Amino acid sequence: MMKKRQGMRSSAILCVVMLAVCALLCMLPDRYQNESSRIPRERVRVEEVKNDALFPLGIVYSGVQSCRVTVLSGEHEGESVWASNYLNSALDKDKLFAPGDVAHAMVQDGEQGIAVTLIDHDRTGAEAAIMLALSALLLLYGGIIGFGALVSLVASVIIVWKLLIPLLIEGINPIGAAFITVIVLTVIIDMLVSGLSRKTLVAVLGSLLGTLVTCVLAVTLTDLLKLDGGDVPYLVPLISQAHMDIDARSLFCGMMFIANSGALMDLAMDIAASSEEICRHKTDISFRELLRSGVNIGRYTLGTMTTTLMLAYSGNYLSMLMYFMGQGTPVIDIINLKYVASQLLNTLVGSFGLVAAAPLSALTAAWFYTRPSARREREAQGIGSEHSGEGKEPALREISA
């Protein structure tokens, strides 16, 4: 019980420290700004719309939708003015407004009063409500561990946005930058969830060993399949914005093992936590028994997580697969297309990483948990003494089988 309280205290301290670090990172100035980004953004309510300057092109529109809006925030709050909503025949970017909608808009002073350009529907309130609901559920169910998971989520977003992305724009090698980011995030997330503990060390080592395998395979198999990263989203505008300094192939590889690092962390933590629970109920378990149990746990977890990766990636591209089937495209053509091969490789590399991380995590857990110092620590705390009798041995042997 005392050790549990100490672990909770260390987790709470780490959460507070990480929140302070996140606050400092948020204070870093944004280096990439233009004249448009300096224009104030405000909330406006649409009162009236005019669609006479819109031209339909199939299911999309081009032209300008005029909207009379009332400014809801900022120094021009309460003012009413006509605003412009520009459409460019792009279904994924264009939007149409109706009276009563609340929009996110640029509001700037002009020679004839204020000029308002509508950006999109205002979703800030709904997104904040969803995040608050998730936070409440994490805290209710997970307690201090849930709080650590919440802080780790916030820290991951801020580190990627404030550190990784600016480094990539500056031309830092994407593979090296992504690998270091994965190491930092793995350590931070595992420490925030389980504190400064042996379990954290086991989970970090197991996850990073799997990530190393993923990194090597991503680079090697990208060459084997002759993929150049040309299907990376927004690559063309990114290259022109970064003055042709972006290595698309390296960026693709870096994105690949960043995308799979979360699954590796999950698997390594599952094995580390399960191995620790086994040791709590049998303090004198041998290295071989614990290794066998860890491998068995990893085998079952791996069986579902590999499918999870496949479903996650295929779910994102379901509409593309529907298009191919509707067109009658042969399967052999589909699997040879560059963007399909890229997603297939993403799934396969992640699966290879999981296959490597499972036994490596089990081996790491068995070594750390069965060391003499770990045994003495459990015995000194009396952990497992009431559960290590003969009545529990058959169950343990069943787990280890």
Solvent accessible surface area in square Angstrom, and as a share of the most:
residue,aa,sasa,rsa
1,M,163,0.73
2,M,144,0.64
3,K,72,0.30
4,K,128,0.54
5,R,150,0.55
6,Q,94,0.42
7,G,32,0.31
8,M,89,0.40
9,R,137,0.50
10,S,26,0.17
11,S,6,0.04
12,A,35,0.27
13,I,100,0.51
14,L,34,0.17
15,C,0,0.00
16,V,97,0.56
17,V,81,0.46
18,M,19,0.08
19,L,73,0.36
20,A,53,0.41
21,V,57,0.33
22,C,5,0.03
23,A,54,0.42
24,L,117,0.58
25,L,24,0.12
26,C,72,0.43
27,M,147,0.66
28,L,80,0.40
29,P,108,0.68
30,D,82,0.42
31,R,163,0.59
32,Y,103,0.39
33,Q,87,0.39
34,N,92,0.47
35,E,134,0.60
36,S,47,0.30
37,S,51,0.33
38,R,144,0.52
39,I,32,0.16
40,P,75,0.47
41,R,88,0.32
42,E,32,0.14
43,R,104,0.38
44,V,0,0.00
45,R,91,0.33
46,V,1,0.00
47,E,55,0.25
48,E,66,0.30
49,V,36,0.21
50,K,97,0.41
51,N,80,0.41
52,D,124,0.64
53,A,41,0.32
54,L,17,0.09
55,F,122,0.51
56,P,91,0.57
57,L,102,0.51
58,G,78,0.75
59,I,141,0.72
60,V,27,0.15
61,Y,76,0.29
62,S,30,0.19
63,G,23,0.22
64,V,44,0.25
65,Q,2,0.01
66,S,36,0.23
67,C,0,0.00
68,R,81,0.29
69,V,0,0.00
70,T,20,0.12
71,V,1,0.00
72,L,43,0.22
73,S,31,0.20
74,G,40,0.39
75,E,148,0.66
76,H,31,0.14
77,E,114,0.51
78,G,53,0.51
79,E,78,0.35
80,S,64,0.41
81,V,36,0.21
82,W,105,0.37
83,A,3,0.02
84,S,32,0.21
85,N,0,0.00
86,Y,118,0.45
87,L,8,0.04
88,N,116,0.59
89,S,42,0.27
90,A,26,0.20
91,L,124,0.62
92,D,119,0.61
93,K,113,0.48
94,D,32,0.16
95,K,36,0.15
96,L,78,0.39
97,F,7,0.03
98,A,51,0.40
99,P,84,0.53
100,G,53,0.51
101,D,39,0.20
102,V,47,0.27
103,A,0,0.00
104,H,62,0.27
105,A,0,0.00
106,M,33,0.15
107,V,4,0.03
108,Q,71,0.32
109,D,99,0.51
110,G,43,0.41
111,E,183,0.82
112,Q,188,0.84
113,G,42,0.41
114,I,22,0.11
115,A,47,0.37
116,V,7,0.04
117,T,36,0.21
118,L,6,0.03
119,I,57,0.29
120,D,40,0.21
121,H,52,0.23
122,D,30,0.16
123,R,124,0.45
124,T,89,0.52
125,G,50,0.48
126,A,64,0.50
127,E,100,0.45
128,A,50,0.38
129,A,58,0.45
130,I,117,0.60
131,M,83,0.37
132,L,128,0.64
133,A,55,0.43
134,L,72,0.36
135,S,17,0.11
136,A,48,0.37
137,L,117,0.58
138,L,50,0.25
139,L,80,0.40
140,L,149,0.74
141,Y,206,0.78
142,G,25,0.24
143,G,37,0.35
144,I,42,0.21
145,I,95,0.48
146,G,3,0.03
147,F,57,0.24
148,G,0,0.00
149,A,32,0.25
150,L,24,0.12
151,V,3,0.01
152,S,8,0.05
153,L,75,0.37
154,V,54,0.31
155,A,1,0.00
156,S,21,0.14
157,V,92,0.53
158,I,23,0.12
159,I,11,0.05
160,V,46,0.26
161,W,163,0.57
162,K,34,0.15
163,L,72,0.36
164,L,8,0.04
165,I,59,0.30
166,P,29,0.18
167,L,84,0.42
168,L,28,0.14
169,I,39,0.20
170,E,88,0.40
171,G,39,0.37
172,I,82,0.42
173,N,84,0.43
174,P,10,0.06
175,I,32,0.16
176,G,33,0.31
177,A,8,0.07
178,A,3,0.02
179,F,46,0.19
180,I,108,0.55
181,T,13,0.07
182,V,4,0.02
183,I,57,0.29
184,V,61,0.35
185,L,20,0.10
186,T,0,0.00
187,V,50,0.29
188,I,28,0.14
189,I,35,0.18
190,D,4,0.02
191,M,44,0.20
192,L,4,0.02
193,V,33,0.19
194,S,20,0.13
195,G,0,0.00
196,L,126,0.63
197,S,42,0.27
198,R,64,0.23
199,K,43,0.18
200,T,8,0.05
201,L,79,0.39
202,V,0,0.00
203,A,0,0.00
204,V,15,0.09
205,L,66,0.33
206,G,0,0.00
207,S,0,0.00
208,L,33,0.17
209,L,70,0.35
210,G,0,0.00
211,T,0,0.00
212,L,90,0.45
213,V,48,0.28
214,T,0,0.00
215,C,17,0.10
216,V,86,0.49
217,L,42,0.21
218,A,0,0.00
219,V,45,0.26
220,T,74,0.43
221,L,35,0.17
222,T,0,0.00
223,D,79,0.41
224,L,126,0.63
225,L,83,0.41
226,K,177,0.75
227,L,11,0.05
228,D,75,0.39
229,G,1,0.01
230,G,39,0.37
231,D,42,0.22
232,V,12,0.07
233,P,89,0.56
234,Y,150,0.57
235,L,17,0.08
236,V,118,0.68
237,P,72,0.45
238,L,43,0.21
239,I,34,0.17
240,S,76,0.49
241,Q,113,0.50
242,A,7,0.05
243,H,146,0.65
244,M,145,0.65
245,D,97,0.50
246,I,23,0.12
247,D,72,0.37
248,A,18,0.14
249,R,66,0.24
250,S,5,0.03
251,L,18,0.09
252,F,12,0.05
253,C,0,0.00
254,G,2,0.02
255,M,80,0.36
256,M,1,0.00
257,F,0,0.00
258,I,55,0.28
259,A,53,0.41
260,N,1,0.01
261,S,10,0.06
262,G,32,0.31
263,A,15,0.11
264,L,1,0.00
265,M,22,0.10
266,D,80,0.42
267,L,0,0.00
268,A,0,0.00
269,M,31,0.14
270,D,61,0.31
271,I,0,0.00
272,A,0,0.00
273,A,34,0.26
274,S,35,0.22
275,S,0,0.00
276,E,25,0.11
277,E,84,0.38
278,I,17,0.08
279,C,1,0.01
280,R,83,0.30
281,H,87,0.39
282,K,27,0.11
283,T,14,0.08
284,D,86,0.44
285,I,0,0.00
286,S,46,0.30
287,F,79,0.33
288,R,173,0.63
289,E,52,0.23
290,L,1,0.01
291,L,45,0.22
292,R,104,0.38
293,S,0,0.00
294,G,1,0.01
295,V,48,0.27
296,N,27,0.14
297,I,39,0.20
298,G,0,0.00
299,R,143,0.52
300,Y,160,0.61
301,T,27,0.16
302,L,34,0.17
303,G,51,0.50
304,T,90,0.52
305,M,24,0.11
306,T,47,0.27
307,T,62,0.36
308,T,77,0.45
309,L,15,0.07
310,M,90,0.40
311,L,107,0.53
312,A,52,0.41
313,Y,30,0.11
314,S,36,0.23
315,G,47,0.45
316,N,117,0.60
317,Y,69,0.26
318,L,104,0.52
319,S,84,0.54
320,M,35,0.16
321,L,68,0.34
322,M,129,0.58
323,Y,133,0.50
324,F,13,0.05
325,M,163,0.73
326,G,68,0.65
327,Q,119,0.53
328,G,58,0.55
329,T,38,0.22
330,P,72,0.45
331,V,109,0.63
332,I,108,0.55
333,D,68,0.35
334,I,22,0.11
335,I,80,0.40
336,N,109,0.56
337,L,58,0.29
338,K,85,0.36
339,Y,89,0.34
340,V,17,0.10
341,A,14,0.11
342,S,0,0.00
343,Q,36,0.16
344,L,86,0.43
345,L,2,0.01
346,N,16,0.08
347,T,15,0.09
348,L,83,0.41
349,V,0,0.00
350,G,1,0.01
351,S,15,0.10
352,F,104,0.43
353,G,0,0.00
354,L,1,0.00
355,V,79,0.46
356,A,21,0.16
357,A,0,0.00
358,A,5,0.04
359,P,64,0.40
360,L,55,0.27
361,S,0,0.00
362,A,1,0.00
363,L,86,0.43
364,T,15,0.09
365,A,1,0.00
366,A,0,0.00
367,W,131,0.46
368,F,29,0.12
369,Y,5,0.02
370,T,14,0.08
371,R,98,0.36
372,P,86,0.54
373,S,49,0.31
374,A,0,0.00
375,R,57,0.21
376,R,150,0.55
377,E,57,0.26
378,R,18,0.07
379,E,104,0.46
380,A,92,0.71
381,Q,82,0.37
382,G,36,0.35
383,I,35,0.18
384,G,2,0.02
385,S,79,0.51
386,E,123,0.55
387,H,61,0.27
388,S,35,0.22
389,G,41,0.39
390,E,147,0.66
391,G,73,0.70
392,K,101,0.43
393,E,54,0.24
394,P,73,0.46
395,A,51,0.40
396,L,16,0.08
397,R,142,0.52
398,E,134,0.60
399,I,76,0.39
400,S,6,0.04
401,A,91,0.70
